[in-house]
Amino acid sequence: MVSDMTRDVIVVGAGHNGLTCAAYLAAAGLEVTVLERRDVVGGAAVTEEFHPGFRNSVASYTVSLLNPKVIRDLELHRHGLTVVERRAANFLPFDGDSLLTGEGRTRAEVARFSAKDAERLDAYNDRLDRIADVLRELVLETPPNLVEGGLAQAIPELLKSASLGRRLTKLDLTAKRDLLALFAQSAGDWLDGWFESEPIKAVLGFGGVVGNYASPYTPGSAYVLLHHVFGEVNGKKGAWGHAVGGMGAITGAMAACCRARGVEIRTRTDVAEVLTEKGRATGVVTAAGEVLKARMVVSNLHPKLLFSKVDPGAIPADFAERIARYRSGSGTFRMNVALSELPSFPVRPGPGDHLTAGIIIAPTLAYMDRAYMDARAHGWSREPIVEMLIPSTLDDSLAPAGRHVASLFCQHVAPTLPDGPLGGRSWDDHREAVADLMIATVDRHAPGFAKSVLGRQVLSPLDLERTFGLVGGDIMHGALSLDQLFSARPVLGAGDYRTPVRGLYQCGAGTHPGGGVTGAPGHNAAREVLKDVKRRRV
């Protein structure tokens, strides 16, 4: 069946970036249709009931990187979004002691382990914040793009490069050296150069491996650490919070904004093919065989998924080869658990602010390094890294009175299991055993936790790929490595949200600035689409 109308824009995928992009395009007067494969909008930022009476953020699970401009422009608070700040930042339990970080408490806590480290904290934070401020400025900008063609095509990109250069020249020499180190070094090397005590290095170093299938001593992991510190909550830089109602409250507010602006949102509509004609996108074909025509198509899909739906003849061979090599797989195993009671940690017993924090079970950088090496060899670490959040301590709407829900973000597991003695292994065969291991890992630090689990939802890397289109279970839509960042995300020459197919754009986390619930790729892609509309390039 062929639709008898031609839309201005079809957005493929109703994840948060797809909704953001659609809202901006509709505000500019374009007719926009969003197509979503699942029966709910939100992509990986959704809230669902996973056990009778218990709701939680299914995949993405915490707020910091959501851009303030996106929040304002889409009027998300008016559409129902409320974000509350954690009462403590991070809690690290380990044998015989713990470290609790957060505003007004980190310095005194660190001083219990090293007076020298406590003295260095302010300098560390100041220098990291200076680099993070540069990133905050670049998040909502389109990277300079490497182009082929004449001077007319090159001049705009040269001007972008000059603007970036001017920003960097404003940094003093110390900051420039720090910037180089953060892009090139490992998180472990960076932190070993600053601190001597293990607890503070572990808390900070976790940011270098979260969503990153790597050791904290893998070169480039320092940038991943940096990527996780340039956010803010309610105007407070570097803070982390919880969306009341779960992450689905964010995308629910975005969808409400879209509908108020006239966007058509269709769920249960899987796109099987992006139509092309004479080198440009002309619409899509759904899995049901419906042909929908459009002047432009914008994809919120993982880059590998998008280009699997495009006629290979419409894509340059080298570009297709680079997309095939695009590295994706964050080593993530995601769980949600319904609890009869709050966990109690012997090193800090009873309830308290520490239970509102990110609870990190990974006592040292060496522990994290072993976890990665073990996963590479075995398929999953037998002493895994687990971050647990208990959002019901901040939002009592998620569970029945007196009960709680917890998010377990677990690493390291192999995106694809290595072959065993009998050949290839599937996550479908090992999901529950690894889930038991994750529960047992928490239970070692909070005895009784396992008995308090009333129900659980388990998502292996394969489940994350099948359910949310996260190839390799990669929550970032691709590794945040130097060759897959900024102008090179996803491929050098396609870093400006455009693709080699005219009228086909990308707006997902596989573009600058990368993963996390930011809304920035959707914001930036919409701007580039509107530029092309104004210049009559489509």
For each residue, the residues with C-beta under 8 A, 3 or more apart:
1: 289 290 291
2: 290 291 293
3: 290 291 292 293
4:
5: 293
6: 283 293 294 295
7: 10 31 32 33 292 293 294 295
8: 25 30 31 32 294 295 296
9: 22 25 30 31 32 33 294 295 296 297 298 529
10: 7 32 33 34 35 283 284 292 294 296 297 298
11: 14 18 21 22 25 32 33 34 35 297 298 299 300 507
12: 18 35 271 274 284 297 298 299 300 301 306
13: 18 34 35 36 37 43 299 300 301 469 508
14: 11 18 19 34 35 36 41 42 43 251 255 265 267 300
15: 18 19 42 43 44 45 251 300 508
16: 19 20 42 43 45 250 251 254 517 519 522
17: 20 21 43 300 507 508 509 518 519 521 522 525
18: 11 12 13 14 15 21 22 34 36 43 298 300 507 508 522
19: 14 15 16 22 23 34 41 42 251 254 255 257 258 522
20: 16 17 23 24 70 74 254 507 519 522 523 526
21: 11 17 18 24 25 298 300 507 521 522 523 525 526 529
22: 9 11 18 19 25 26 32 34 258 263 265 522
23: 19 20 26 27 73 74 254 257 258 261 263
24: 20 21 27 28 73 522 523 526 527 530
25: 8 9 11 21 22 28 30 32 298 526 529 530
26: 22 23 29 30 31 32 258 261 262 263
27: 23 24 73 261
28: 24 25 526 530 533
29: 26
30: 8 9 25 26 533
31: 7 8 9 26 262
32: 7 8 9 10 11 22 25 26 258 262 263 264
33: 7 9 10 11 263 264 265 266 292 294
34: 10 11 13 14 18 19 22 41 258 263 264 265 266
35: 10 11 12 13 14 266 269 270 271 284 286 292
36: 13 14 18 40 41 265 266 267 268 269
37: 13 268 269 270 271 469
38: 41 267 268 467
39: 267 268
40: 36 46 48 248 267
41: 14 19 34 36 38 46 251 252 254 255 265 267
42: 14 15 16 19 45 46 247 248 250 251 252 255
43: 13 14 15 16 17 18 46 251 300 468 469
44: 15 58 59 60 464 468 470 475
45: 15 16 42 57 59 60 247 248 250 251 517
46: 40 41 42 43 57 58 59 246 247 248 251
47: 55 56 57 58 245 246 247 248 249
48: 40 55 56 58 248
49: 52 53 54 55
50: 54 55 56 58 336 338 455 456 457
51: 54 338 454 455 456 457
52: 49 455
53: 49 338 399 400 403
54: 49 50 51 338 398 399 400 403 405 454 455
55: 47 48 49 50 246 397 398 399 405
56: 47 48 50 61 246 336 391 398 405 406 407 457
57: 45 46 47 60 61 62 243 246 247 248 336 391 407
58: 44 46 47 48 50 247 334 336 457 459
59: 44 45 46 247 334 459 464 467 468 470 475
60: 44 45 57 247 475 517
61: 56 57 247 389 391 407 409
62: 57 240 241 242 358 389 407
63: 66 83 233 240 241 242 243 247 250 517
64: 228 231 232 233 238 239 240 241 516
65: 228 230 231 516 517 518
66: 63 70 71 83 231 250 517 518 519
67: 70 71 139 140 518 519 520 523
68: 71 72 232 235
69: 72 73 140 523
70: 20 66 67 73 74 76 518 519 520 522 523
71: 66 67 68 74 76 77 81 519
72: 68 69 75
73: 23 24 27 69 70 523
74: 20 23 70 71 79 253 254 257 519
75: 72 78 79 257
76: 70 71 79 80 81 250 253 254 257
77: 71 80 81 82 253
78: 75
79: 74 75 76 252 253 254 256 257 260
80: 76 77 245 249 252 253 256
81: 71 76 77 243 249 250 253
82: 77 243 244 245 249
83: 63 66 233 234 241 242 243 244
84: 241 242 244 394 395
85: 233 234 236 239 240 241
86: 89 102 239 240 241 242 356 357 358 394
87: 102 353 356 357 394
88: 91 100 101 102 105 353 354 356 357
89: 86 101 102 103 106 239 240 357 358
90: 99 100 101 102 203 206 357 358 359 360
91: 88 98 99 100 101 348 354 355 357 358 359 360
92: 98 99 100 101 199 202 203 360 362 363
93: 98 345 347 348 359 361 445 446
94: 97 98 199 347 363 445
95: 363
96: 347
97: 94 112 199 347
98: 91 92 93 94 345 347 348 354
99: 90 91 92 109 110 113 199 200 202 203
100: 88 90 91 92 105 109 348 353 354 357
101: 88 89 90 91 92 105 106 109 203 357
102: 86 87 88 89 90 105 106 353 357
103: 89 106
104:
105: 88 100 101 102 108 109
106: 89 101 102 103 109 110 121
107: 110 111 118 121 122
108: 105 111 112 118
109: 99 100 101 105 106 112
110: 99 106 107 113 114 117 118 121 197 199 200
111: 107 108 114 115 117 118
112: 97 108 109
113: 99 110 117 197 198 199 200
114: 110 111 117 118 195 196 197 200
115: 111 118 119
116: 119 120 196
117: 110 111 113 114 120 121 195 196 197 200
118: 107 108 110 111 114 115 121
119: 115 116 122
120: 116 117 123 124 194 195
121: 106 107 110 117 118 124 125 200
122: 107 119 125 126
123: 120 126 127
124: 120 121 127 128 194 195
125: 121 122 128 129
126: 122 123 129 130
127: 123 124 130 131 174 175 178
128: 124 125 131 132 178 226 229
129: 125 126 132 133 237 238
130: 126 127 133 134 171 175 178
131: 127 128 134 135 175 178 179 182 226
132: 128 129 135 136 226 229 230 237 238
133: 129 130 136 137 230
134: 130 131 137 138 167 168 171 179
135: 131 132 138 139 226 227 230 513
136: 132 133 139 230
137: 133 134 141 167
138: 134 135 141 143 164 167 486 513
139: 67 135 136 230 513 518 520
140: 67 69 520 523 524
141: 137 138 160 524
142: 145 160 496 497 512 524 527 528
143: 138 160 486 487 489 495 496 512
144: 157 158 160 161 164 487 495
145: 142 157 160 487 493 494 495 496 498
146: 157 487 492 493 495
147: 153 154 157 493
148: 153 493
149: 152 153 154
150: 153 154
151: 154 155
152: 149 155
153: 147 148 149 150 156 157
154: 147 149 150 151 157 158
155: 151 152 158 159
156: 153 159 160
157: 144 145 146 147 153 154 160 161
158: 144 154 155 161 162
159: 155 156 162 163
160: 141 142 143 144 145 156 157 163 164
161: 144 157 158 164 165
162: 158 159 165 166
163: 159 160 166 167
164: 138 144 160 161 167 168
165: 161 162 168 169
166: 162 163 169 170
167: 134 137 138 163 164 170 171
168: 134 164 165 171 176 179
169: 165 166
170: 166 167
171: 130 134 167 168 175 176 179
172: 175 176
173: 176 177
174: 127 177 178
175: 127 130 131 171 172 178 179
176: 168 171 172 173 179 180
177: 173 174 180 181
178: 127 128 130 131 174 175 181 182
179: 131 134 168 171 175 176 182 183
180: 176 177 183 184
181: 177 178 184 185 190 222
182: 131 178 179 185 190 222 223 225 226
183: 179 180 220 222 223 482
184: 180 181 219 220 222 482
185: 181 182 189 190 219 220 222
186: 189 190 208 215 216 217 218 219 220 221 222
187: 190 191 204 205 207 208 209 216 217 221 222 224 225 365
188: 191 192 201 205 208 215 216 217 221 365 369
189: 185 186 192 193 217 222
190: 181 182 185 186 187 193 194 222 225
191: 187 188 194 195 201 204 205 216 365
192: 188 189 195 201 365
193: 189 190
194: 120 124 190 191
195: 114 117 120 124 191 192 200 201 204
196: 114 116 117
197: 110 113 114 117 200 201
198: 113 201 202 363 364 365
199: 92 94 97 99 110 113 202 203 363
200: 99 110 113 114 117 121 195 197 203 204
201: 188 191 192 195 197 198 204 205 364 365
202: 92 99 198 199 205 206 360 362 363 364 365 367 368
203: 90 92 99 101 199 200 206 360
204: 187 191 195 200 201 207 225
205: 187 188 191 201 202 208 209 216 225 365 368
206: 90 202 203 209 210 360 362 368 385 387
207: 187 204 210 224 225 228 229
208: 186 187 188 205 212 214 216 221 222 224 225
209: 187 205 206 212 214 215 216 221 224 368 372 385 411 412
210: 206 207 224 228 387 409 411
211: 224 330 332 474 475 476 480 515
212: 208 209 218 221 224 330 331 476 479 480
213: 329 330 331 372 375 411 412 414 415 479
214: 208 209 218 220 221 224 331 372
215: 186 188 209 218 221 368 369 372 373
216: 186 187 188 191 205 208 209 221 365 368 369
217: 186 187 188 189 221 365 369
218: 186 212 214 215 221 372
219: 184 185 186
220: 183 184 185 186 214 223 224 480 481 482
221: 186 187 188 208 209 212 214 215 216 217 218 224 225
222: 181 182 183 184 185 186 187 189 190 208 225 226
223: 182 183 220 226 227 480 482 485
224: 187 207 208 209 210 211 212 214 220 221 227 228 480
225: 182 187 190 204 205 207 208 221 222 228 229
226: 128 131 132 135 182 222 223 229 230
227: 135 223 224 230 480 513 514 515 516
228: 64 65 207 210 224 225 231 516
229: 128 132 207 225 226 238
230: 65 132 133 135 136 139 226 227 238
231: 64 65 66 228 237 238 239 240 516 518
232: 64 68 235 236 237 238 239
233: 63 64 83 85 236 239 240 241
234: 83 85 239 241
235: 68 232
236: 85 232 233 239
237: 129 132 231 232
238: 64 129 132 229 230 231 232
239: 64 85 86 89 231 232 233 234 236
240: 62 63 64 85 86 89 231 233 358
241: 62 63 64 83 84 85 86 233 234
242: 62 63 83 84 86 389 391 394 395
243: 57 63 81 82 83 246 247 249 250
244: 82 83 84 249 394 395 397
245: 47 80 82 248 249 252 395 397 398
246: 46 47 55 56 57 243 249 391 395 398
247: 42 45 46 47 57 58 59 60 61 63 243 250 251 517
248: 40 42 45 46 47 48 57 245 251 252
249: 47 80 81 82 243 244 245 246 252 253
250: 16 42 45 63 66 76 81 243 247 253 254 517
251: 14 15 16 19 41 42 43 45 46 247 248 254 255
252: 41 42 79 80 245 248 249 255 256
253: 74 76 77 79 80 81 249 250 256 257
254: 16 19 20 23 41 74 76 79 250 251 257 258 519
255: 14 19 41 42 251 252 258 259 265
256: 79 80 252 253 259 260
257: 19 23 74 75 76 79 253 254 260 261
258: 19 22 23 26 32 34 254 255 261 263 265
259: 255 256 262 263 265
260: 79 256 257
261: 23 26 27 257 258
262: 26 31 32 259
263: 22 23 26 32 33 34 258 259
264: 32 33 34
265: 14 22 33 34 36 41 255 258 259
266: 33 34 35 36 269
267: 14 36 38 39 40 41
268: 36 37 38 39
269: 35 36 37 266 286 288
270: 35 37 286 287 288
271: 12 35 37 274 284 285 286 287 309
272: 284 285 286 287 309
273: 284 285 309 310 311
274: 12 271 281 283 284 297 299 306 309 310 501 504
275: 281 282 283 284 285 291 293
276: 279 280 281 282 310 311 314 501 504
277: 280 282
278:
279: 276 314 501 502
280: 276 277 501 502 503 504 538
281: 274 275 276 294 296 297 501 502 503 504
282: 275 276 277 293 294 503
283: 6 10 274 275 291 292 293 294 297
284: 10 12 35 271 272 273 274 275 291 292 294 297
285: 271 272 273 275 289 290 291 292
286: 35 269 270 271 272 289 290 292
287: 270 271 272
288: 269 270
289: 1 285 286
290: 1 2 3 285 286
291: 1 2 3 275 283 284 285
292: 3 7 10 33 35 283 284 285 286
293: 2 3 5 6 7 275 282 283
294: 6 7 8 9 10 33 281 282 283 284 297
295: 6 7 8 9 503 538
296: 8 9 10 281 503 504 505 529 532 533 538
297: 9 10 11 12 274 281 283 284 294 503 504 505
298: 9 10 11 12 18 21 25 504 505 506 507 525 529
299: 11 12 13 274 306 504 505 506 507 508
300: 11 12 13 14 15 17 18 21 43 506 507 508 522
301: 12 13 305 306 309 469 508
302: 305 306 328 469 470 471 474 477 478 508 510
303: 306 307 323 326 477 478 490 491 506 508 510
304: 307 308 323 324 326 328 471
305: 301 302 308 309 469 471
306: 12 274 299 301 302 303 309 310 506
307: 303 304 310 315 320 323
308: 304 305
309: 271 272 273 274 301 305 306
310: 273 274 276 306 307 314 315 501 504
311: 273 276 314 315
312: 315 320
313:
314: 276 279 310 311 500 501
315: 307 310 311 312 319 320 500 501
316: 319 320 500
317: 320 321
318: 321 322
319: 315 316 322 323 491 493 494 500
320: 307 312 315 316 317 323 324
321: 317 318 324 325
322: 318 319 325 326 490 491 492
323: 303 304 307 319 320 326 490 491
324: 304 320 321
325: 321 322
326: 303 304 322 323 478 484 490 491 510
327: 478 479 481 484
328: 302 304 415 471 472 474 477 478 479
329: 213 414 415 416 461 471 472 473 474 479
330: 211 212 213 411 415 472 473 474 475 476 479
331: 212 213 214 372 375 411 412 413 414 415 461 473
332: 211 409 410 411 413 461 464 473 474 475
333: 380 384 410 411 413 434 435 438 458 459 460 461 473
334: 58 59 407 408 409 410 458 459 464
335: 407 408 410 435 438 456 457 458 459
336: 50 56 57 58 405 406 407 408 456 457
337: 405 406 408 439 453 454 455 456 457
338: 50 51 53 54 399 403 404 405 453 454 455 456
339: 342 343 390 399 403 404 405 406 452 453 454
340: 403 452 453 454
341: 402 403 404 452
342: 339 351 355 390 393 404
343: 339 355 390 406 442 446 448 449 452
344: 349 350 446 447 448
345: 93 98 348 349 354 445 446
346: 349 446 447
347: 93 94 96 97 98 445
348: 91 93 98 100 345 352 354
349: 344 345 346
350: 344
351: 342 355 393
352: 348 355
353: 87 88 100 102 356 357
354: 88 91 98 100 345 348 357 359
355: 91 342 343 351 352 359 390 393
356: 86 87 88 353 390 393 394
357: 86 87 88 89 90 91 100 101 102 353 354
358: 62 86 89 90 91 240 387 388 389
359: 90 91 93 354 355 387 388 389 390
360: 90 91 92 202 203 206 385 386 387
361: 93 385 386 387 388 441 442 445
362: 92 202 206 367 368 371 385 386
363: 92 94 95 198 199 202 367
364: 198 201 202 367 368
365: 187 188 191 192 198 201 202 205 216 217 368 369
366: 369 370
367: 202 362 363 364 370 371 383 385
368: 202 205 206 209 215 216 362 364 365 371 372 385
369: 188 215 216 217 365 366 372 373
370: 366 367 373 374 381 383
371: 362 367 368 374 375 381 383 384 385 411 412
372: 209 213 214 215 218 331 368 369 375 376 381 412
373: 215 369 370 376 377
374: 370 371 377 378 380 381 382 383 412
375: 213 331 371 372 378 379 380 381 411 412 413 414
376: 372 373 414 418
377: 373 374 418
378: 374 375 381 382 418
379: 375 413 414 417 418 420 425 430
380: 333 374 375 384 412 413 414 430 434 437
381: 370 371 372 374 375 378 384 385 411 412 413
382: 374 378 437
383: 367 370 371 374 441
384: 333 371 380 381 410 411 412 413 437 438 441
385: 206 209 360 361 362 367 368 371 381 410 411 412
386: 360 361 362 408 409 410 411 438 441 442
387: 206 210 358 359 360 361 408 409 410
388: 358 359 361 406 407 408 409 442
389: 61 62 242 358 359 406 407 409
390: 339 342 343 355 356 359 393 404 405 406 407
391: 56 57 61 242 246 394 395 398 405 406 407
392: 395 396 398 399 403 404 405 406
393: 342 351 355 356 390 404
394: 84 86 87 242 244 356 391
395: 84 242 244 245 246 391 392 398
396: 392 399 401
397: 55 244 245
398: 54 55 56 245 246 391 392 395 404 405
399: 53 54 55 338 339 392 396 403 404 405
400: 53 54 403
401: 396
402: 341
403: 53 54 338 339 340 341 392 399 400 454
404: 338 339 341 342 390 392 393 398 399
405: 54 55 56 336 337 338 339 390 391 392 398 399
406: 56 336 337 339 343 388 389 390 391 392
407: 56 57 61 62 334 335 336 388 389 390 391
408: 334 335 336 337 386 387 388 438 442
409: 61 210 332 334 386 387 388 389
410: 332 333 334 335 384 385 386 387 413 438
411: 209 210 213 330 331 332 333 371 375 381 384 385 386
412: 209 213 331 371 372 374 375 380 381 384 385
413: 331 332 333 375 379 380 381 384 410 434 460 461
414: 213 329 331 375 376 379 380 417 418 461
415: 213 328 329 330 331 461 472 473 474
416: 329 461 472
417: 379 414 420 424 425 426 427 430
418: 376 377 378 379 414 425
419: 423 424 425
420: 379 417 423 424 425
421:
422:
423: 419 420
424: 417 419 420
425: 379 417 418 419 420 429 430
426: 417 429 430 462
427: 417 430 431 460 461 462 463
428: 431 460 462
429: 425 426
430: 379 380 417 425 426 427 433 434 460
431: 427 428 434 435 458 460 463
432: 435 436 458
433: 430 436 437
434: 333 380 413 430 431 437 438 460
435: 333 335 431 432 438 439 456 458
436: 432 433 439 440
437: 380 382 384 433 434 440 441
438: 333 335 384 386 408 410 434 435 441 442
439: 337 435 436 442 443 449 450 453 456
440: 436 437 443 444 450
441: 361 383 384 386 437 438 444 445
442: 343 361 386 388 408 438 439 445 446 449 450
443: 439 440 446 447 448 449 450
444: 440 441 447
445: 93 94 345 347 361 441 442
446: 93 343 344 345 346 442 443 449
447: 344 346 443 444
448: 343 344 443 451 452
449: 343 439 442 443 446 452 453
450: 439 440 442 443 453
451: 448
452: 339 340 341 343 448 449
453: 337 338 339 340 439 449 450 456
454: 51 54 337 338 339 340 403
455: 50 51 52 54 337 338
456: 50 51 335 336 337 338 435 439 453
457: 50 51 56 58 335 336 337
458: 333 334 335 431 432 435 463
459: 58 59 333 334 335 463 464 467
460: 333 413 427 428 430 431 434 463 464 473
461: 329 331 332 333 413 414 415 416 427 464 465 472 473
462: 426 427 428 465 466 473
463: 427 431 458 459 460 466 467 473
464: 44 59 332 334 459 460 461 467 468 470 473 475
465: 461 462 468 469 470 471 472 473
466: 462 463
467: 38 59 459 463 464
468: 43 44 59 464 465
469: 13 37 43 301 302 305 465
470: 44 59 302 464 465 473 474 475 477
471: 302 304 305 328 329 465 474 477
472: 328 329 330 415 416 461 465
473: 329 330 331 332 333 415 460 461 462 463 464 465 470
474: 211 302 328 329 330 332 415 470 471 477 478 479 515
475: 44 59 60 211 330 332 464 470 515
476: 211 212 330 479 480 509 514 515 516
477: 302 303 328 470 471 474 508 509 510 514 515
478: 302 303 326 327 328 474 484 489 490 509 510 514 515
479: 212 213 327 328 329 330 474 476 484
480: 211 212 220 223 224 227 476 484 485 514 515
481: 220 327 484 485
482: 183 184 220 223 485 488
483: 488
484: 326 327 478 479 480 481 488 489 490
485: 223 480 481 482 488 489 512 514
486: 138 143 489 495 512 513
487: 143 144 145 146 492 495 512
488: 482 483 484 485 491 492 495
489: 143 478 484 485 486 495 510 511 512 514
490: 303 322 323 326 478 484 494 506 510 511
491: 303 319 322 323 326 488 494 495
492: 146 322 487 488 495
493: 145 146 147 148 319
494: 145 319 490 491 498 499 500 506
495: 143 144 145 146 486 487 488 489 491 492 511 512
496: 142 143 145 528
497: 142 505 506 507 511 521 524 525 528 529
498: 145 494 504 505 528 532
499: 494 504 505 506
500: 314 315 316 319 494
501: 274 276 279 280 281 310 314 315 504
502: 279 280 281 537 538
503: 280 281 282 295 296 297 538
504: 274 276 280 281 296 297 298 299 310 498 499 501
505: 296 297 298 299 497 498 499 525 528 529
506: 298 299 300 303 306 490 494 497 499 510 511 521 525
507: 11 17 18 20 21 298 299 300 497 511 521 522 524 525 526
508: 13 15 17 18 299 300 301 302 303 477 511 521
509: 17 476 477 478 514 515 516 518 521
510: 302 303 326 477 478 489 490 506
511: 489 490 495 497 506 507 508 514 521 524 525
512: 142 143 485 486 487 489 495 520 521 524
513: 135 138 139 227 486 518 520 521
514: 227 476 477 478 480 485 489 509 511
515: 211 227 474 475 476 477 478 480 509
516: 64 65 227 228 231 476 509
517: 16 45 60 63 65 66 247 250
518: 17 65 66 67 70 139 231 509 513 521
519: 16 17 20 66 67 70 71 74 254 522 523
520: 67 70 139 140 512 513 523 524
521: 17 21 497 506 507 508 509 511 512 513 518 524 525
522: 16 17 18 19 20 21 22 24 70 300 507 519 525 526
523: 20 21 24 67 69 70 73 140 519 520 526 527
524: 140 141 142 497 507 511 512 520 521 527 528
525: 17 21 298 497 505 506 507 511 521 522 528 529
526: 20 21 24 25 28 507 522 523 529 530
527: 24 142 523 524 530 531
528: 142 496 497 498 505 524 525 531 532
529: 9 21 25 296 298 497 505 525 526 532 533
530: 24 25 28 526 527 533 534
531: 527 528 534 535
532: 296 498 528 529 535 537 538
533: 28 30 296 529 530 536 537 538
534: 530 531
535: 531 532
536: 533
537: 502 532 533
538: 280 295 296 502 503 532 533
